[in-house]
């Protein structure tokens, strides 16, 4: 299983994530957005584990 982290929560990110998880080899682990509510909602909607608003913290994950 390959863990994914996304930067951004727009429709392109959503489509990429849908395609990646469809094959079953990928799992969303982290989501970055400038807004905490947006990151948390996107992570929740896609079974993500964590959400971040700080890129340094995101990359240290």
C-alpha positions as MATLAB code, in Angstrom:
seq = 'XXXXXXXXXXXXXXXXXXXXXXXXXXXXXXXXXXXXXXXXXXXXXXXXXXXXXXXXXXXXX';
ca = [
       0.000    0.000    0.000;
       1.386    3.396   -0.986;
       0.495    6.350    1.218;
      -0.515    9.583   -0.509;
      -0.425   13.166    0.647;
      -2.183   15.877   -1.326;
      -1.456   19.564   -1.544;
      -4.715   21.220   -2.415;
      -8.327   20.155   -2.289;
      -9.708   21.188   -5.667;
     -11.515   19.058   -8.234;
      -8.264   17.993   -9.920;
      -6.913   16.633   -6.644;
     -10.203   14.852   -6.047;
     -10.147   13.178   -9.478;
      -6.512   12.105   -9.058;
      -7.293   10.636   -5.652;
     -10.356    8.790   -6.954;
      -8.283    7.243   -9.744;
      -5.437    6.286   -7.401;
      -7.641    4.684   -4.778;
      -9.713    2.817   -7.370;
      -6.806    0.493   -8.096;
      -6.453   -0.302   -4.407;
      -2.716    0.307   -4.073;
      -2.970    3.805   -2.651;
      -4.328    5.284    0.566;
      -4.763    8.949    1.502;
      -2.771    9.784    4.625;
      -2.400   13.567    4.642;
      -4.080   16.631    3.168;
      -2.664   20.155    3.013;
      -4.777   23.253    2.491;
      -4.342   26.875    3.486;
      -7.605   26.590    5.429;
      -7.928   24.059    8.255;
     -11.652   23.473    7.754;
     -11.135   22.720    4.058;
      -8.263   20.321    4.731;
     -10.166   18.552    7.502;
     -13.302   18.176    5.368;
     -11.383   16.824    2.369;
      -9.514   14.361    4.591;
     -12.774   13.243    6.194;
     -14.525   12.831    2.837;
     -11.697   10.658    1.509;
     -10.758    8.690    4.639;
      -7.570   10.705    5.096;
      -5.733   10.419    8.375;
      -4.438   13.957    8.925;
      -4.907   17.486    7.694;
      -2.369   20.306    7.699;
      -2.182   24.043    7.104;
       1.599   24.193    7.483;
       3.704   22.739    4.645;
       6.691   22.043    6.890;
       4.523   19.875    9.134;
       2.959   18.204    6.091;
       6.342   17.249    4.633;
       7.635   15.951    7.959;
       4.806   13.440    8.046;
];
